[in-house]
């Protein structure tokens, strides 16, 4: 049964593993079982990062850039670009104190992370490369900090930043659920 989303036509909603991203035994995320505060925070953040990656898997540039429903201009590609900027802001700029230009923001368009998410394969490659680079930076940075209460250069305790990042990803993974379902009917996870 194919579930292709047509504008303004509801999809038939049924549950089955056929429309999930991976079978439970193939899911790269962990199902809890974290030990201690650091592992719990990092484990949940890792899982949400993986969830967004799964929501984007298997789509071409046009599908990744497909907007939700008016008046929103949100897309999966826009979320990837947005979260690359969020990772950069919190870990590279606020915590590590690096003075770098903000990703996808200009004086003329501070929302270019979402607005500039267009169905061009080069834009997709660049967005995922930027997101991957910022995640890698964040992971390296966190490894160097022993105390979760330690403040970064802008004064934010690492613990608070990690909780904020979990919240940010959780909210946007909810958006990604609806965006992906509208594209091809895939749900959950």
C-alpha positions as CSV (number, residue, x, y, z in Angstrom):
1,X,0.0,0.0,0.0
2,X,1.5,3.3,-1.0
3,X,0.9,6.4,1.1
4,X,1.9,9.4,-1.0
5,X,0.8,12.7,0.4
6,X,-1.3,14.9,-1.9
7,X,-1.9,18.5,-1.0
8,X,-5.1,18.8,1.0
9,X,-5.9,15.1,0.9
10,X,-5.6,13.2,4.2
11,X,-3.6,10.0,4.2
12,X,-5.1,6.8,5.5
13,X,-3.6,6.3,9.0
14,X,-2.7,2.7,9.9
15,X,0.1,1.4,12.1
16,X,2.6,-1.2,10.9
17,X,6.3,-1.7,10.8
18,X,6.1,-1.2,7.0
19,X,5.9,2.6,7.4
20,X,8.4,3.0,10.2
21,X,12.0,4.0,9.5
22,X,13.7,0.9,10.9
23,X,12.7,-2.4,12.5
24,X,13.2,-2.3,16.3
25,X,16.3,-4.5,16.1
26,X,17.9,-2.2,13.5
27,X,17.3,1.1,15.4
28,X,20.6,2.9,16.0
29,X,19.3,4.7,19.1
30,X,19.4,3.3,22.6
31,X,16.3,2.7,24.6
32,X,17.4,4.4,27.8
33,X,19.5,2.4,30.2
34,X,21.9,5.3,30.7
35,X,23.9,5.4,33.9
36,X,24.6,8.8,35.6
37,X,23.7,12.3,34.7
38,X,26.3,12.8,32.0
39,X,25.5,9.6,30.1
40,X,21.8,10.4,30.4
41,X,22.1,13.9,29.0
42,X,24.5,12.8,26.2
43,X,22.5,9.7,25.4
44,X,19.2,11.6,25.0
45,X,20.9,14.3,22.9
46,X,22.5,11.6,20.7
47,X,19.2,9.8,20.2
48,X,17.4,13.0,19.1
49,X,20.2,13.8,16.7
50,X,19.8,10.3,15.2
51,X,16.0,10.7,15.1
52,X,16.3,13.8,12.9
53,X,18.8,12.1,10.7
54,X,16.4,9.1,10.3
55,X,13.5,11.5,9.5
56,X,15.6,12.9,6.6
57,X,16.8,9.5,5.3
58,X,16.0,8.4,1.8
59,X,14.7,11.8,0.5
60,X,16.0,13.7,-2.4
61,X,16.7,17.5,-2.3
62,X,13.2,18.5,-3.4
63,X,11.5,16.4,-0.8
64,X,13.9,17.6,2.0
65,X,13.1,21.2,1.0
66,X,9.3,20.7,0.7
67,X,7.5,23.1,2.9
68,X,4.8,22.0,5.3
69,X,1.5,23.9,5.0
70,X,1.0,27.7,4.7
71,X,1.7,29.9,6.4
72,X,4.7,27.9,7.7
73,X,7.8,27.6,5.5
74,X,9.3,24.9,7.6
75,X,11.0,21.9,5.9
76,X,13.2,19.0,6.9
77,X,16.2,20.7,5.3
78,X,15.3,23.9,7.1
79,X,15.4,22.0,10.4
80,X,18.8,20.5,9.6
81,X,20.2,24.0,8.7
82,X,18.5,25.5,11.8
83,X,20.0,22.9,14.1
84,X,23.4,23.3,12.6
85,X,23.2,26.9,13.6
86,X,21.9,26.0,17.1
87,X,24.7,23.6,17.7
88,X,27.2,26.3,16.5
89,X,25.7,29.0,18.7
90,X,25.6,27.0,21.9
91,X,28.8,25.0,21.7
92,X,31.2,26.8,19.4
93,X,30.2,30.4,20.2
94,X,28.7,30.5,23.7
95,X,30.6,27.6,25.3
96,X,34.0,27.6,23.5
97,X,34.0,31.4,22.9
98,X,34.9,31.2,19.2
99,X,34.3,34.3,17.2
100,X,32.9,32.9,13.9
101,X,30.2,34.1,11.6
102,X,26.8,32.6,12.4
103,X,25.6,29.9,10.0
104,X,22.7,30.8,7.7
105,X,22.2,34.2,9.3
106,X,22.6,37.5,7.5
107,X,21.6,41.0,8.5
108,X,19.1,41.0,5.6
109,X,17.7,37.5,6.5
110,X,18.2,36.3,10.1
111,X,15.9,33.4,9.2
112,X,17.9,32.2,6.2
113,X,18.3,28.8,7.9
114,X,14.7,28.1,7.0
115,X,14.2,30.6,4.1
116,X,17.3,29.4,2.3
117,X,16.4,25.7,2.5
118,X,15.9,25.1,-1.2
119,X,15.7,21.8,-3.2
120,X,19.2,22.0,-4.6
121,X,21.4,19.0,-4.0
122,X,24.4,21.2,-3.3
123,X,22.5,23.0,-0.6
124,X,21.6,19.7,0.9
125,X,25.2,18.4,0.9
126,X,26.4,21.7,2.5
127,X,23.7,21.6,5.2
128,X,24.4,18.1,6.3
129,X,28.2,18.8,6.2
130,X,27.7,21.9,8.4
131,X,25.4,20.0,10.8
132,X,27.8,17.1,11.0
133,X,30.8,19.5,11.6
134,X,28.9,21.3,14.4
135,X,27.9,18.1,16.1
136,X,31.5,16.8,15.9
137,X,32.7,20.1,17.4
138,X,30.1,19.8,20.2
139,X,31.0,16.3,21.0
140,X,34.7,17.1,21.2
141,X,34.0,20.1,23.4
142,X,31.9,18.2,25.8
143,X,34.6,15.5,26.1
144,X,37.0,18.2,27.5
145,X,34.6,19.4,30.2
146,X,34.7,17.2,33.4
147,X,32.1,19.2,35.5
148,X,28.7,19.6,34.0
149,X,28.3,22.7,36.1
150,X,31.3,24.3,34.4
151,X,30.4,27.5,32.6
152,X,31.4,28.3,29.1
153,X,32.8,31.6,27.8
154,X,29.4,33.2,27.8
155,X,28.6,32.0,31.3
156,X,26.2,29.1,30.5
157,X,26.7,25.9,32.6
158,X,27.2,22.9,30.3
159,X,24.4,21.1,32.0
160,X,21.9,23.8,31.1
161,X,23.1,23.8,27.5
162,X,22.7,20.1,27.2
163,X,19.2,20.2,28.6
164,X,18.4,23.1,26.2
165,X,19.7,21.1,23.3
166,X,17.6,18.1,24.2
167,X,14.6,20.4,24.4
168,X,15.4,22.0,21.0
169,X,15.9,18.7,19.3
170,X,12.7,17.2,20.9
171,X,10.6,20.0,19.7
172,X,12.0,19.9,16.2
173,X,11.8,16.2,15.9
174,X,8.1,16.6,16.6
175,X,8.0,19.0,13.6
176,X,10.0,16.5,11.6
177,X,7.4,13.8,12.3
178,X,4.7,15.8,10.7
179,X,6.9,17.0,7.8
180,X,7.9,13.5,6.9
181,X,4.4,12.1,7.2
182,X,3.2,14.8,4.8
183,X,5.9,13.9,2.3
184,X,5.5,10.1,2.1
185,X,3.3,8.9,5.0
186,X,6.1,7.5,7.1
187,X,5.4,7.9,10.8
188,X,6.7,7.4,14.3
189,X,10.1,6.6,15.8
